[in-house]
Amino acid sequence: MENRTDLRQPEENGTSAEKQQMAGGQTAVRVVPVESMDEMIRLFGVFDENLKIIEDETGAHIRTEGDCIHIEGEDASAELAAVVTDKLLMTLRRGEAIDRSRIRYAIDLAKEGNAELITELLDDVVAFTNKGRRIKCKTLGQKKYVSALKRHTVVFGVGPAGTGKTYLAVAMAVLAYKNKEVEKIILTRPAVEAGEKLGFLPGDLQNKVDPYLRPLYDALYDFLGAESFKNLSERGVIEVAPLAYMRGRTLSDAYIILDEAQNCTVEQMKMFLTRFGEGSRVVVTGDITQIDLPHERKSGLVHALDVLKGVEGIAQIYLTHKDVVRHEMVQRIISAYDRAYRKDGSIGR
C-alpha cells in the first residue's frame, strides 16, 4: 500500500464514490474519501486482510492518496470495489464492526445489484439481549425470516446450522412475551440425535434430551438472564421439553418453537401442528440435509413443507450458506455438503 498513513480531512463537498477516467481510457479510477486514520485502519483490517479480500473478489487495485482511497481497474471492477468500500465505510460510521464474512457478503450483494441493502440491514434492531447487546439481521435471508415471524401465525425456517434460525425465533418469542402478545413460551424438539441411543442414557426422557436442548436454553439465557429464566420456568411461563410431551395438549396464547424438526416423523409433525390454540404462534426450524431418522422413515419437516405449501397464514423461509454467520469456513463446508447432497439425491428423503 502507498502512503497508507498520509491522511487529511476530506473536503465537505466530497462525494462517496467520485468517478474519474485516466488518460487513454483503459483504466477506470474511483475515489472514495475517508474521515480519519482510525476509519482507514478499521476498514483495511489487520495486515490489510480486508483490503486483500476486496481486491481479490473485485479484481481492482486499491491504494491510498492523502485523505482518499483510490481504486483502479476495469470499469466494472473499479465501480464494484468503490461501491463496496463506500458501503463498508458507512457501516463503520454507524458503529458496526466488519469482518471477512460481512465483506464477502457485501460484495455478493453488490454483484447482484443490491448494494443499497448492505447498510439497510443495519436499520432494524430485532431485540436486545439481557446485557443490552443489539441483535440485528446480518443477511437478507435473516431479514426475510424475521419479517415472516412478525407477520405470520406459522413460520417454517429451513436452512443449515449457523444461520440463526433458532436464535432469532427465541428472540422474537421473548419479545412477544414482553409485549404481552403471548402468555408463555414453549420450546421443544424431537428426541432423536445423530448416532445417539437415548435408551442407554440415564434418567427419564426429560433428563435424556436435556443436553440436546442446550442451544434453546442458551438462547433464553441470552435474552432473559439466568435468574429471570429460572423464575419464569418455575412459574410455568417458559417450558423447554421433548416433543413427546406435547401430545394431547392444546397450547393457547403461547409462542411455540419446534427445533430440529427434520427429525420429526410425519405423524409427529402433524401432531405438533395441531396442538396450538387461539392466540398462539408457531415456528418450526430445521435442516433437511441433516436428517437423523432411519432411512425408511420420511422426515415430517420435508413432508410438511410439501403439504402446506401455499396455505394462507403459513410462511416458508429458506436460508442458505450465504446466511451462515459463523466462521467463513463454515459457509464453504455447508456449500460443499449441499452440492454433494443434491448430487447423490439423499436430500429430503
Secondary structure, DSSP 4 states (H G I P E B T S, - for coil): --STT---PPPTT--TTEEEE-TTSSSEEEEEE-S-HHHHHHHH-GGGHHHHHHHHHH--EEEEETTEEEEEESHHHHHHHHHHHHHHHHHHHTT----HHHHHHHHHHHHTT-TTHHHHTTS-EEEE-TT--EEE--SHHHHHHHHHHHH-SEEEEE--TTS-HHHHHHHHHHHHHHTTS-SEEEEEE-S--TT--GGGSSSSHHHHHGGGGHHHHHHHHHHH-HHHHHHHHHTTSEEEEEGGGGTT--B-SEEEEE-SGGGSBHHHHHHHHT-B-TT-EEEEEE-TT---S-TTSPBHHHHHHHHTTT-TTEEEEE--GGG--S-HHHHHHHHHHHHHHHHHT-TT-
